[in-house]
Structure formats: structure tokens, C-alpha cells
Amino acid sequence: MNMNLLEKYMAIRNHTEEICKPLKTEDYVVQPIVDVSPPKWHIGHTTWFFEEMILKKFFADYRQFNEDYCFLFNSYYESVGERVVRDMRGALSRPTVKDVYAYRKHVDENMAGFLQTDLSPDVRALVILGLNHEQQHQELLLTDIKYSFSVNPTFPVYKADDVICERGAIASNEFIQVPAGLYDIGYKGGFLGEGFCFDNELAAHKVYLQEFAIQKELVTNGEYLEFIEDKGYEAFNLWHSDGWAWVGNENVQSPLYWHHIDGEWFHFTLGGLKKIDPKLPVTHVSFYEAFAYAEWRGLRLPTEFEWEAAADKLNWGSRWEWTHSAYLPYPGFHRAAGAVGEYNGKFMINQMVLRGASAATSPGHSRKTYRNFFQPPLRWQYTGIRLAK
């Protein structure tokens, strides 16, 4: 059993390095905004998780690589100790990229030995959490790389044959009718138990929903372009007060990465600058934009419970989808003791829930109970819109 876990460990760790292969040394240290972390930090932080949470606590033979790295690569775990301020991660020229990869190799070699020992069920579950944590960072790596490349006026190409945001052409205004009734919500299992889920997907419970209808497909670029051309960004009555202030303060006139050049719309992708395909789902929009678009259409965003109740009948998985639900704990939610308890619960305020998955999401994270969450103005992730009524 542990050898299977070792194979999974190495496959996931290797995939992170595969994502970074197209990068040059200079690409590893860029941090244009606070929400975007440099690739070097992602490489270090995902390694720190296994060192700090597992090897230092459970592997008696482990020798720490560098005691400064706990401070440098801790993200937000107060129970572990102090850390570099989030918006200063890109200011660290040292340790070098070479140093961080040496750190990664050191931890991987020790984990390989550790995973061939007798692991308790709790420790094994913690390793699985670490692997799922790394898969979350693989998605963040792609979205962070895209943002960092996007601020370069030469529109550099990350990987010419990898147009990750261009999959799944759609065109449909079909709505699915969902009857009123009680619906099961949440993951039926245990946090860190068999059949992995994150703690914010628990506890499974029932909700009563009124009858509603939900769009089978996501809103397309072409549909969203009609909103722009109808001066949706100038119509204050479509926006939340905070959203309208955001539009004015940030001078927002289109989704992130859109560029109007010589009368045509383009968008920046990991494959460089490309013409917008009107049939593809719109992406990189904020909750504010999703809400305003729904208002313009005379419709609304679904709640996260409506989304989950209808998920089996929807076409989803190419974009994270904004819902009109605040990120809050489920009935029966329990925060684990120690650092593991800081994983999700401490963020259950001032954020909105997204459901589904995106083209950048790692395998195994595209389940209908998965709850993503971000603040309303954020849009550097592959975020899209589905309408309800």
C-alpha cells in the first residue's frame, strides 16, 4: 500500500516540475501583485509542507535542509510560526532557484524512504492531504505564471502547444429545470479518510431548495461581448455598490487579459495573444462582473447548493463558476487541531464560493462537492459564469 502511495507521491511531485520546465530562471522570481506568488515560492512551499508537517514530526532520521526555509516558505500557518510577508515573496533573490530545487530533492529523497516504512492511518492521511495541497498549487502555478507573463508588453509565450484555456467550445441557452425538494449537499465521507475531500466539503447535510432553472452551459465570450457593447460597464444600476466602486477605481472595461486592438478583441493566453473565440466560455471575470452580467440578462447567479443539486445535468469543468453564496461553514463543520485546522476554516469570511473546476485544475479535484473560494474582485483564476432563474 505504501509503495502505491510512493508512486503517487513521485508522480504528483514530478508534475509540478513539468509545469515549470518551460520557465527561464528569471521567470521563477516574478511577483507583479500580492495574489500571485513566484514559481520559486510555489516550489519551496509545497516542499516545506512535507518537511514541516510530516518529516520533522514523524521521521526520526530526518535532517532539516535549512532552518531558514521554514520562515521563507510558510504561507499562512500561524501555528507553525512567523513567515515572509505575502507581497514580498518576489523580493527574495536568495535562496536561488538552484537552491530551492536542491531543497526539493532533499525532501523527496527523505519522503521516499519514509513512505516505505510502516505508516499509521493518520500519517498516511496527512501525506494524502499534502499531495492534494500540491495539486492545488499546480493550478495556482499555471494561473500565476499566466498573470506574470501577461504584464509583459511583449506577450511572451509560456508554451505554444499548450492552449489550456481554449478547450470545450460551447453554444447553448438551454436551461435545466430542477424541482423543489430536499437535496444532499457535501461530501459523504470523512476529512482525511478514505475517498479524500477537504474539510470545507463536510459535513454532508440536506438543504431544501425552491424550484429553479439553471443554464446547462456557461456564458460565452460572444454573449459577454454583447454586455460590453451595450455599455454594461457604464450602467451603475447593474452593479453592487462595491462592484461599481471597483469598476471606477480599477478602470475595468472588459474581462482580465482582453485587449481591443485595431477594432478586434484579443486575449492573452498561456500560448500568447490570440483572437477571442465567441463560442468559448468567458473567463477571468470577477464576482462583481458575473453579478452585473446576470443583472443585465434579467437573470441571476445560482447558489452553491443549487449548483451542486443540478451538477450531474450540467456541462462543467472548463471554468470555476461564481455562485451567489458566501463562503461559510456547513452545519457540523469541524476544524481539526493544529496546523491542519488552518487549511480552510480561517478563510470563511468575506469570500464567495466557486463551484466546478477549470481547465487548469488537477485530476481528482473536479468533483461536484469541491468548494473553491475567492474575494469578489479577484479574476486571475479561470473563473466563468453560469446563470439561473
N, C-alpha and C positions, 0 to 999 in steps of 0.2 A: 504493500500500500504506500509506504513512504517513498519507494523508488518511483512510483507513478507521480507522486507529489513533486519529487525532484525534477522529473521530466517536464512537468507543467511549470515549475519554477523557472527552469532554464529557458523554456520556450517564451514565456512572458518577458523575462529579462532581456532575452536576445531581440525580441520585437521592439522594445524601447530603443535599443541601439540601431536597429534597422531604420527606424523613423529618423534618427539623427544622421544617418550616413550621407545624405545629400548636403549636409551643412559644412561650411568652412569654419575655421577657428573663430573668426570674427563674429559669426552668427550666434555663437554659443553664449555671448555675454550681453546681448542687447535687451533692454527693458524700456520700451517707449512710454508705458503707462503703468500704474500701480497694479492693475488687474492682470497684466501679462508678465509672467516670470521667464527669465532667460533659460534656454535649454540646459545650460550647465547646472543651474539650480535644480531643475527637474531631475537630472541625472543624479545629483548629490542627494536630494531629498528622498527620492524613492529608495535609495541605498541606505540612507540614515534610518528609515523606518525599520528595515530588517536588522540593522545593527542595534538600534536603541530599544526596540520593542521585543526583540527575540534573542539575538546572540548575547548581548550584555546581561540579560536576565536568566537565560536558560542553558547557555553553553559554557560549561566551566572552563574549557580550554581556550576560550576566545580572548584574543589580544586586540584591544582597540586600535584602530588605524591611526587616528589623530584626534586628540581630545578637543581640539578647537572645532571639529566638524559638527559636534552636537549643537553648538551655538550657531554655526553658519547655516545649517540645513534643517533646523527645526522650523516648522511652518507656523503653527498656532497653538501648540500644546503647552499650556501653562503649567501642567503638572510635571513636565519634563524640565522646564527652566527657561531662561532668557534666550533671545534669538535676535537675529538681524532684522531691523525694521523692514517691512514688506517692500516698500518702494525703493529700498536701497540694495536689493538683490543684484541688480545690474551694475552696481558700482564696485563690485568685488572683482578686481583683476586677478587676485590670488585667493584661493588656490587656482592653479591653471587648469585648463581643460584636461591636460595630460594627468595632472594630479588627481582630478576627480574620477577619471576612468581607472586609475590605479586603485583608488579607494573602492570603486565598484567591483573591480576584480578581486580585491582582498576579501570583501564581504561575500561575494559569490562563492569563492573557494571555501570559506568557512561554512556558509549555508549548505553547500554540497555535502560536506562532512556531517553537519548537524542533522540534515534530513535523512541520513542513513542510520541514525540512532533511533532508539525507541522513543516516540513522541507521545505525550499524553494527549487525549482528545482536545483539551483546552489549548494546548500549544499548537497542535495541528490546525485548529480553527483559526488561531491568530496568524499563522502563515498564510492561510487562505484569504484572510482579511487583507494582509499585506499585498498579496497578488492582485486582488480586486482594486486595492488602492493604487497600485502601479498602473493598472489598466485605465483607471480614471485619469491618471496623469498622461497616459498615451494620447488620449483625446485632447487634453489640455495642451500637450506639446504641439500637436498639429494646429490647433487654433491660435496658440501663442506665436508660433512660427509665422503663420499667415499674417497676423496683425503686425508683427515686427517687420516682415517683408513689405507690407502694404504702405508703411510710412516712407519707404524709399521711393523717390520720384521716378526712378528708372524702372519700376515694376519688375523686380527680379523674379526669376522662376525658381521655385523650390524643386519641382520635379515635373518635367514636361509631360511625361506619360501618366501622371497621377492627378487627374482632374476630379478630386474626391467630391467636390460639391456639385457635380454635374450629373449625378445618377438619378434615374427614376422619373423620366418625363411623364407628365400627367396633364389631363384637361378634363375636368368634370365638375358639375354643380349639383351632383346627386346628394340628397340628404337621407340619412338613415333615421327612421322613426324608432324611438325607444319608449316602451310603455312605462307608466308609473309602477312603482313597486319597490320592494326591498332588494338591495344588491350587495354582494360580497365585495369588500374593499380590503386591500392589503395582502401581504404575503402569508400564506398558510405554512408556517414553519417557525423556526427559532433563530434568533440572531446568533451567528457563528455556529449554527447547527448544520445538519445535512440539508443540501439544497440551499446554497448560500443566498442571503439577502442582506441589505444594510438595515441597521436598526430603525431608520425612519420609515421603513415599509411595514413596520409592526405597530400595534398588534392587529391581526385580521379582525374585521368587525363588519357590521351591516349598516347601510345607510338607506333611508327612504328617499327616492327621487320622484319628482313630478314628471309627467310625460314631457319629452323633449325630442328635438331632432338635431342631428349633428352631421356636418358635412363629411362625406366619405373621403374626400381628397383635400389636400392642403391648398391654400390660396396660392395662385401662380404669380410669376413676375408680371405677366401681361395684365392680370387683374389689378395688381398693386400699382402698376403704371397708370391705370385709369384714375386711381385715387390721387396720384401725384399731379396728373394733368388737370384734374378737377380742383386743384389748389387745396388739397386736403391738409397740407402743412401750413396753410394760412387761415384755416377755419377754426377759430378758438373754441367754438361750441362742440367740436368733436373730441376735445382733449380733456383729460383730468387737469386740474389746476397745476399739479406738479409737472405733468407732462407738457403742458403749454409753456411753463417756465423753462423747462429743459430744451424745448424746440428753440426758444428765443435765445437762451444763454449759449447754446452749442451751435446755433445757426444750422439746425438739421433740416435738410430738404429732400432726403432720399435715404434708403437703407445704407448701412455701412458698406463701404467698398464700391458703391455705384459712382460712376463718372459719366457726365454728359459731355461728349466730345464730338464737335462738328455735327451737331444735330442728332447724334445717335447715343444710345445708352450702352455702356460697358460696365463690367465689374471685375474687380481684382480677385483672382483665384490662386490656388497653390500652383497652378500651371501658367500663371501670368495673367495679363489683361486680356479679357475675352468679351465678345459681344454677348449681351444678355439674351437668353432664350426665353421667350414669353411663355412657353409651356411648362417650364420648370418651376418648382415651388420657390416662392420668395424666401430669402434667408437673411440672417444678420439684421433682424429688426428687434427693437426693444419692446417691452410690455406696453409702454406708452403708445408706440406705433401700432401694435397689434390691436389695442383697445380702440384707438382712433379709427383704424380701418374698419373694424366691426361696426362702430357707430355710423360711419359713412354708408355702410351697406344696409343699415337698419337692422342689424343682427347683433350677436354678442359672442364672447368667448365662452367655451364650455368650462364648467368647474372641473377640478381634477377627478371628482367622483363620477361625473357624467362621462368623462373621457375613459376612465377605467371600465365603467359598465358597458360602454359601447366598443371597446378596443378590438374585440375579436371580429368586428364587422368593418373596421376601418383599414385604410391603406396608410400605414405609418412606418417610420424607421429612417426616413431621409432627413428629417429635421427635428430638433427638440421643439415642442409645441407649447406656447404660452397658454396657461389656463387662468381663469379668473378666481383662483384660490390662493389665499395667503399660506405661506409655509408654516404649518403648525403641527404639533404632535397629535398622533392618533390617540383615541381612548385606549388606555393600557400601555402607552409608550413608556419604556423604562430606559434610563441612561445607565450604561454599565459603569462599574467602578474604574477609577484610574484614567489613564490617557485615552483608552478606547472609548470611554464615555464622552470625550470631547469631539468625537468624529462628526456628529451631525446635530445633536440636540442644542448645542450652544448657538447655532445659527437660525433657530426657529423664531425669527423676528425680522420685520422689515424686508421680507423677500417674497417673491411669487413662485409658485410651483410650475415647473415644466414637465410634460409627460412625453413618452415615446422614446426616441433615440435619434441620433443623427448619422450621416454618412461617415462621420469620424469616430463613432462610438465603437469601443472594443467589443469583441464577441462575448456573449454571456450577459451583457448589460442592457440588451434590448428586450426587456420584459415589461409586461403591462403594469406591474406594481412599482416599478422603479420611479423614484421621485427626485428629479433634479430641481435646483432652486437658484435663483439669482435676483439681484436687486432690479427694480423696474427699468432703469435706463441702460442696463448692460446689453450689448448686442454683438460682442466679438465671438460668441459661440454660434453654432449653426442653428439659429432659432427661427421658427416659422409660425404660421397662423392657420388655425382651423376654426371654422365658425359654427355656431349653434343657434338654435331658436326655440 
